[in-house]
Amino acid sequence: MSTSDTDEKYVLDLCDKALGITSTRQHNFDFPVDGYYDDYKIAITYCEKQNTDIVNYFAKHNIQLIEICFTFFNCDKQNRIIRNKTFDEQVIRRKLTRLS
């Protein structure tokens, strides 16, 4: 699978669309996050099946960490997102509207 076709990129592109700005991809604090929106002080990490650790670094920097997991979407047997932009954008919007 090419990096331009990963579920992580797909989810970050949906977040970009919902927020109206492009995230900094693979942003590094003391560790990397998948996407960071400096204007909103939001860090995004896409949780694939193997991701289980939660990082509590962000609270002391007043940054909200939002985990977007593959389980939020309709997935195939390999836990890859079955892409349906209308449904998937609603998933992202519901997650991001909880910020306000």
C-alpha positions in Angstrom: 0.0 0.0 0.0 1.4 3.4 -0.9 1.6 6.2 1.7 -0.8 8.2 -0.4 -3.5 5.5 0.1 -3.2 4.7 3.8 -6.2 4.9 6.1 -4.2 7.4 8.2 -3.9 9.8 5.3 -7.5 9.3 4.4 -8.7 10.1 8.0 -6.4 13.2 8.2 -7.7 14.4 4.8 -11.2 14.1 6.2 -10.2 16.1 9.3 -8.6 18.8 7.1 -11.8 19.1 5.2 -13.9 19.3 8.4 -11.7 22.0 10.0 -11.0 23.9 6.8 -7.2 23.8 7.2 -4.4 21.3 6.5 -2.7 19.7 9.4 1.1 19.3 9.8 1.6 15.6 9.1 3.8 13.5 11.3 4.3 16.4 13.7 6.8 15.8 16.5 6.5 16.8 20.1 8.6 14.5 22.3 7.1 11.8 20.0 5.3 11.9 16.7 1.5 12.5 16.1 -0.2 11.9 12.8 -1.5 15.4 12.4 -1.4 18.7 14.3 -3.6 21.8 13.9 -1.7 24.6 15.6 -4.6 27.1 15.0 -6.8 24.9 17.2 -4.2 23.3 19.4 -5.4 19.8 18.3 -3.2 16.8 17.8 -4.7 13.9 15.9 -3.5 10.3 16.1 -5.2 7.6 14.0 -5.4 4.5 16.0 -4.8 1.4 14.0 -5.4 -2.0 15.6 -1.9 -2.3 16.9 -2.0 1.2 18.6 -2.9 0.7 22.3 -0.8 3.2 24.3 -2.3 6.6 25.3 0.1 9.5 25.7 -0.7 12.1 28.3 1.8 14.6 27.2 -0.7 17.1 25.7 -2.5 18.2 28.9 0.4 20.1 30.2 0.7 21.9 26.9 -3.0 22.7 26.6 -3.4 20.6 23.5 -6.4 18.3 23.1 -5.5 14.8 21.7 -8.2 13.3 19.6 -7.9 9.6 18.8 -9.6 8.5 15.7 -9.8 4.8 15.6 -10.4 2.4 12.7 -13.3 1.0 14.8 -15.3 4.3 14.2 -15.6 3.4 10.5 -17.0 0.5 8.5 -14.0 -1.8 7.9 -13.1 -4.9 5.9 -11.7 -8.1 7.4 -8.2 -6.6 7.4 -9.5 -3.7 9.5 -9.0 -1.3 6.6 -11.7 1.4 6.2 -14.3 0.7 3.6 -14.4 4.2 2.2 -17.8 6.0 2.1 -17.0 9.7 2.2 -20.5 10.7 3.2 -20.6 8.4 6.2 -16.9 8.9 7.1 -17.2 12.7 7.0 -20.1 12.4 9.5 -17.9 10.3 11.8 -15.2 12.9 11.7 -17.6 15.8 12.2 -19.2 14.2 15.2 -15.7 13.6 16.7 -14.6 17.2 16.0 -17.8 19.0 17.0 -17.4 17.7 20.5 -14.5 20.2 20.8 -16.8 23.2 21.3 
